[in-house]
Amino acid sequence: MSKILKNNTASPVLIPDVGQTVPASGQLVISPTLYSLYAASSNTVTFIGNATLTVNDGSSDLGISSGVDLIKGLFPRLEYHTQAITNTTMGLAGIESTVVVAATTKKITIRARQATHTLKIANVVGGTATSYITIRQGNAYHLYPFRPDSPGPTFYIASTKDATVLEIEEWS
């Protein structure tokens, strides 16, 4: 998806906090290396909001709200349609359980049902012993958005206590 600024006026438009100019009645294709600069630009948002500039995603012009969201990296918004809940009881403390995420998943939350259990989450087999993220007691792990063009990830999870119940919520 491209990020293109179209000038709706007959004069060049200088965007001061970015240091670039959109030519008169022309357009500027934003380089991906400058996306974060434009995302932080209040001048760009002002010019889009007052209709001096229109944002195009490479196929169509966007309205003000969607255009600002695209520039800020918030568009397209993911919509979640269905929720699946899975509860899995893990065995002994320190023994990894495998959680395979469906390819259609856009968002996932993983937590221990018992508020006194701590989880270790890794993305490789055996990672819970060496390279992992700690989900402290009473907290949850959230991952979103997933890339729609890639398969869902696999997680390897170990608990610090026996018989931990994993609560997994997946939205697609």
Stockholm file with secondary structure:
# STOCKHOLM 1.0

chainA/1-172         MSKILKNNTASPVLIPDVGQTVPASGQLVISPTLYSLYAASSNTVTFIGNATLTVNDGSSDLGISSGVDLIKGLFPRLEYHTQAITNTTMGLAGIESTVVVAATTKKITIRARQATHTLKIANVVGGTATSYITIRQGNAYHLYPFRPDSPGPTFYIASTKDATVLEIEEWS
#=GR chainA/1-172 SS CCCEEEECSSSCEEETTTTEEECTTCEEECCGGGHHHHHTCHHHHHHHHTTSEEEECSSSBCCHHHHHHHHHTCCSCCCCCCEEEEEEECCSTTCCEEEECCTTCSEEEEEESSTTCCEEEESSTTGGGTSCEEECTTCEEEECCCCTTSCCCEEEEEESSTTCEEEEEEEC
#=GC SS_cons         CCCEEEECSSSCEEETTTTEEECTTCEEECCGGGHHHHHTCHHHHHHHHTTSEEEECSSSBCCHHHHHHHHHTCCSCCCCCCEEEEEEECCSTTCCEEEECCTTCSEEEEEESSTTCCEEEESSTTGGGTSCEEECTTCEEEECCCCTTSCCCEEEEEESSTTCEEEEEEEC
//
